[in-house]
Amino acid sequence: MHFTGQVFFDFNTYDVWRVYTVLLRASQANGVTVGVEWRPFLVDGPDDDGDVPRRVIALGACEVVRTDHPAEYDKFVQALLTMAYQEKDDPGSKKILAVAAHVAGIDGNAVIARAVDPGLAMLR
């Protein structure tokens, strides 16, 4: 069996982790291949006073990596999802974004610098 599709995600709900783990298990099952493109989905943006929630910054970072480093994107998203949902880390913190970038083999400072601008604009 082969499953292909796009999964739109944010960091507002635990459901994304459930979907991720179900797909991971399915990909490990005998005869199942999974080809999923993970796409960040902006549910809410900056609040009324202009502050950008860190979970939104994480989505902007994902979009920057998806655009600038497509070959490393899956590793980056997998690391962020694992740290956010399994380790209970804040996916939008600079430390966690830097770790995810390191796991993916890309420059974390460059990702962090572009997460809000142009990252958020790329989500819309």
C-alpha positions in Angstrom: 0.0 0.0 0.0 1.2 3.5 -0.7 -0.1 6.7 0.9 0.7 10.1 -0.5 -0.6 13.5 0.6 -0.2 16.7 2.4 -0.7 17.2 6.1 -1.3 20.7 7.2 -0.2 21.3 10.8 0.2 23.9 13.5 1.4 23.7 17.1 -2.0 24.5 18.7 -3.2 20.9 19.0 -1.9 17.5 20.0 -3.7 16.0 17.0 -0.7 16.7 14.7 1.4 14.4 16.9 -1.3 11.7 16.7 -1.3 11.9 12.9 2.5 11.9 12.8 2.9 8.8 15.0 0.1 7.0 13.1 1.8 7.7 9.7 5.2 6.8 11.2 3.8 3.4 12.4 2.2 2.9 9.0 5.4 3.6 7.2 7.2 0.9 9.3 4.5 -1.7 8.7 5.2 -4.4 6.2 4.5 -3.3 2.6 3.4 0.3 3.5 5.0 3.3 2.1 4.1 6.8 3.2 5.0 9.9 1.2 3.7 12.9 3.1 4.5 16.5 2.7 4.1 18.4 6.0 2.9 21.9 5.4 2.7 24.6 8.2 -0.7 26.1 8.5 -1.3 29.5 10.2 -4.4 29.4 12.3 -3.7 32.7 14.1 -1.1 35.4 13.6 0.1 38.2 15.8 -2.2 39.2 18.6 -3.8 42.6 18.9 -0.7 44.3 20.4 1.5 42.9 17.6 3.2 40.2 19.6 3.9 37.0 17.6 3.2 33.8 19.6 6.1 31.4 19.7 4.1 28.6 18.1 3.5 31.0 15.2 7.2 31.8 15.0 7.8 28.0 14.7 5.5 27.8 11.7 7.3 30.7 10.1 10.6 28.9 10.7 9.2 25.8 9.1 8.2 27.7 6.0 11.6 29.3 5.7 13.3 25.9 5.8 10.7 24.4 3.4 11.5 27.2 0.9 15.2 27.7 1.5 16.3 24.1 2.3 13.8 21.7 0.8 16.1 18.7 1.1 16.5 19.2 4.9 12.9 20.2 5.5 11.5 16.8 6.6 14.3 16.4 9.2 13.7 19.9 10.5 9.9 19.3 10.9 10.4 15.9 12.4 12.8 17.3 15.0 10.5 20.1 15.9 7.4 17.9 16.2 9.4 15.4 18.4 10.7 18.1 20.7 7.3 19.9 20.9 5.1 16.9 21.5 7.3 14.1 22.9 9.7 16.3 24.9 7.2 19.1 25.7 9.6 21.8 24.5 8.5 25.2 23.1 8.9 24.8 19.4 9.2 28.6 18.9 12.0 29.1 21.3 15.4 30.1 19.8 17.0 27.1 21.5 14.6 24.5 20.1 14.7 26.1 16.6 18.5 26.0 16.7 18.4 22.3 17.8 16.0 21.4 15.0 18.2 23.2 12.5 21.3 21.4 13.8 19.5 18.1 13.4 18.6 19.0 9.8 22.2 20.2 9.1 21.3 23.8 8.4 22.3 27.2 10.0 19.9 27.8 13.0 20.8 31.5 13.3 19.7 32.0 9.6 16.4 30.2 10.2 15.7 32.1 13.4 16.5 35.5 11.7 14.0 34.8 9.0 11.3 33.1 10.9 9.1 36.1 11.4 10.1 38.1 8.4 9.7 36.8 5.7 8.6 33.5 7.3 5.1 34.6 8.4 4.4 36.3 5.1 5.3 33.1 3.3 2.5 31.3 5.2 -0.2 33.5 3.9 
